[in-house]
Amino acid sequence: QVQLVESGGGLVQAGGSLRLSCAASGRTYSTYHMGWFRQAAGKEREFVAAVSWNSGTASYADSVKGRFTISVDNTKNTVYLQMNSLKPEDTAVYYCAADYSRDIGVRREQDYDHWGQGTQVTVSS
């Protein structure tokens, strides 16, 4: 049974930084991609960033490019999201996602087969 556990969320002032972590347990072999999505209140969940587990190739939403960095530590089965220069519009619940079987893309929710419970990020102005 795969489990994804996010941590690192919290309250930060605009311009500040946070680092989110997502630790994967259970079946973690044959991981294709890991991704981060977010959902603000009253809005649909949206893609933030994704990384290829083996190559480390990263993709970003335009809204976070240059401010957020996604990375993996294969030895710890953990993916990170370093968030710098945070803005109030980054406020959302952030979800970690894993693709163990599809390998069809990285930017859509249906590209992933496992999800974490989410961690709240609140950026005050």
C-alpha positions in Angstrom: 0.0 0.0 0.0 1.5 3.3 -1.1 1.3 6.2 1.2 2.4 9.8 0.5 2.8 12.1 3.5 3.3 15.8 3.0 4.8 18.1 5.5 6.3 21.6 5.8 3.2 23.8 5.2 2.4 26.7 7.4 1.9 30.4 7.6 4.5 32.8 6.0 4.6 36.4 5.1 4.7 37.5 1.5 8.2 37.3 0.2 9.1 34.5 2.5 10.0 30.9 1.8 8.8 27.4 2.7 9.9 23.9 1.8 7.4 21.2 1.4 8.3 17.5 1.7 6.5 14.4 0.5 7.7 11.1 1.8 6.6 8.0 -0.1 6.3 4.6 1.6 5.1 1.2 0.4 5.6 0.4 -3.2 8.0 3.0 -4.6 9.8 1.1 -7.3 9.1 1.9 -10.9 8.2 5.5 -10.0 7.8 7.6 -13.1 7.0 11.0 -11.9 6.3 12.9 -8.7 4.3 16.1 -8.7 2.8 18.9 -6.7 -0.6 20.3 -7.2 -2.5 23.0 -5.2 -6.0 23.9 -4.6 -7.1 27.3 -3.4 -10.4 27.9 -1.7 -13.2 27.9 -4.2 -10.9 26.9 -7.1 -10.0 23.8 -8.9 -6.8 21.9 -8.2 -4.0 23.0 -10.4 -0.6 21.8 -11.4 2.4 23.3 -9.7 5.5 21.3 -10.5 6.6 17.8 -11.4 9.9 15.9 -11.6 11.0 12.7 -13.3 12.1 10.3 -10.6 15.0 8.9 -12.6 16.2 11.8 -14.7 15.3 14.6 -12.4 13.8 16.6 -15.3 11.5 19.2 -13.9 8.4 21.0 -15.1 6.7 24.0 -13.7 3.5 26.0 -14.0 4.2 29.5 -15.4 2.9 31.0 -12.2 5.7 29.5 -10.1 8.5 29.3 -12.6 11.6 31.0 -11.2 10.3 31.0 -7.6 9.7 27.3 -6.9 12.1 24.4 -7.2 11.1 20.7 -7.2 13.7 18.0 -6.3 13.9 14.4 -5.3 16.0 12.4 -2.9 15.8 8.8 -4.2 17.6 7.4 -1.2 14.8 8.8 1.1 11.9 8.3 -1.4 11.1 12.0 -0.8 10.2 14.8 -3.1 10.6 18.4 -2.1 9.1 21.7 -3.2 11.2 24.8 -2.3 9.0 27.8 -2.5 10.6 31.2 -2.5 9.3 34.7 -3.0 5.9 33.6 -1.9 2.8 35.6 -2.8 -0.6 35.7 -1.2 -2.0 34.0 -4.4 0.2 31.0 -3.5 -2.2 30.3 -0.6 -3.7 26.9 -1.1 -3.6 23.3 0.1 -0.7 21.6 -1.6 -0.9 18.0 -2.6 1.8 15.6 -3.5 1.1 13.0 -6.3 2.9 10.0 -7.6 2.8 8.2 -10.9 3.8 4.6 -10.6 2.0 3.1 -13.6 1.0 5.6 -16.2 3.9 7.6 -17.6 1.6 9.6 -19.9 2.3 13.1 -18.7 2.9 15.3 -15.7 0.5 18.3 -15.7 -2.9 16.7 -15.3 -4.5 15.1 -12.3 -5.2 11.9 -14.3 -1.4 11.5 -14.9 -1.1 10.4 -11.3 -2.3 7.3 -9.5 -1.6 8.1 -5.8 -2.2 11.3 -3.8 -1.3 12.6 -0.4 -3.7 14.2 2.0 -2.4 17.8 1.5 -0.7 20.4 3.5 -1.9 24.0 4.0 0.2 26.9 2.9 -1.0 30.4 3.8 0.9 33.5 2.6 -0.1 36.7 4.4 0.2 40.1 2.7 
